[in-house]
Amino acid sequence: MQRILTAELDLDLGSSVDLIFQITAAQGVPLASEEITFTQGERVYTPTEIVDQSGSRLHRFTGEAGRLEVRYQATVDGQISTSRTSDLEAITYLRPSRYCQSDEVFQQARRQFKGLQGHDLIAAVSDFVATSTAYTPGLSHGTDSAVTTLMTGQGVCRDYAHLVIALLRAMDMPARYTACFAPGLRPMDFHAVAEAYFDGAWYVIDGTKLANRQSLVRIATGRDAADCAFLSYHGGYVGLQRMRVDAWVMPDVAPDGALETLWAHDADPSAPVTDDFTSLVQFA
């Protein structure tokens, strides 16, 4: 499955500022081509690439005052094998974090999902968050957490992911946050999903049910959105003037020349995925 990814950001920098971007496909995603540029008039910035322990790629440089144009394009061709998760990593994803306060939702999770484990728990949490939360673009704030979403019953993809993660951690199942490109997503944007760790495999959970999980491409992985922000900055003002994200799947051609079906029904919420989210044999 070949996927085309693009991202365009136009920023207004008020002064010299330290910029850190996470907008590229993660390390290990099989890329047929990739280009990222940071330009300001005739000036082209060369960032330092930093790769974290999860394979997220951060691009960092100091930008000067003025309009900065960021352009990213990549072609993903193929899939990546699943990497081993260490005991330390699994422990990290059991702990409460800034936006996923599993300790604060502990009592409700224990009542709501009493007696459930493994795949049954993953499916139950996915269904609960999907049915109890209304997708409401424009009403969510960057400081909203899993507790906020549980109280208000509304949010966007990051809020769904945070709530799923908090509930799973409260049930002693490691869970993590993943930012990704999502071909077919409407409205199109950077997307966020949760992943649950069970029996040596990570299972993707998209509480919004807005994207086909078989075509997702990983950008960044962490405890919550604080670890996976597409842009963070320090020491100055940054205004986001424009952002455009797109991702789509190039159709495969069957032997008889007919196009294969790309968007099969995606009904199994507990399907295991490899590191770029291409399904394993258990995926429906």
GINORDA-V424853 format. One record per backbone hydrogen bond with DSSP energy under -0.5 kcal/mol. CO is the residue of the C=O (numbers start at 0). NH is the residue of the N-H. Records with the same first field share a line. If there is no record, write none. Layout:
CO=NH ; NH
This chain:
0=77
1=249
2=75
3=247
4=73
5=245
6=71
7=243
8=10 ; 69
9=240 ; 241
10=12 ; 67
11=13 ; 238
12=65
16=18 ; 62
17=233
18=60
19=231
20=58
25=28
28=30
29=31 ; 76
32=74
34=72
36=70
37=44
38=68
39=42
42=39
44=37 ; 46
46=48
47=49 ; 59
49=51 ; 57
51=54
54=26
55=51 ; 57
57=49 ; 59
58=20
59=47
60=18 ; 62
62=16
65=12
67=10 ; 69
68=38
69=8
70=36
71=6
72=34
73=4
74=31 ; 32
75=2
83=85
85=89
86=90
87=91
88=92
90=93 ; 94
91=94
92=174
98=145
99=96 ; 101
100=103 ; 104
104=108
105=109
106=110
107=111
108=112
110=113
112=115
116=119 ; 120
117=121
118=122
119=123
120=124
121=125
122=126
123=127
124=128
125=129
126=130
127=131
128=132
133=135 ; 154
135=138
140=143
144=148
145=149
146=150
147=151
148=152
152=133
154=135
155=158 ; 159
156=160
157=161
158=162
159=163
160=164
161=165
162=166
163=167
164=168
165=169
166=170
167=170 ; 172
168=171
171=173
173=196
175=194
176=221
177=192
178=218 ; 219
179=190
180=216
181=184
182=211
190=179
192=177
193=204
194=175
195=197 ; 202
197=200
200=197
201=272
202=195
204=193 ; 206
205=208
210=212
211=214
212=215
216=180
217=25
218=56
219=178
221=176
223=226 ; 227
224=227
229=21
231=19
233=17
236=13 ; 14
238=11 ; 240
241=9
243=7
245=5
246=183
247=3
248=250
249=1
251=253 ; 259
253=256
257=253
261=263
264=266
266=268
267=270
270=203
271=279
273=276
277=273
279=282
